[in-house]
């Protein structure tokens, strides 16, 4: 439960969300 293992998926999720949002525009 380190910060690295918790931040990595979060960063990927943010990138995916931004991609979906930009495509929605």
Secondary structure as GFF3:
##gff-version 3
##sequence-region A 1 25
A	DSSP	alpha_helix	3	24	.	.	.	ID=ss1
###
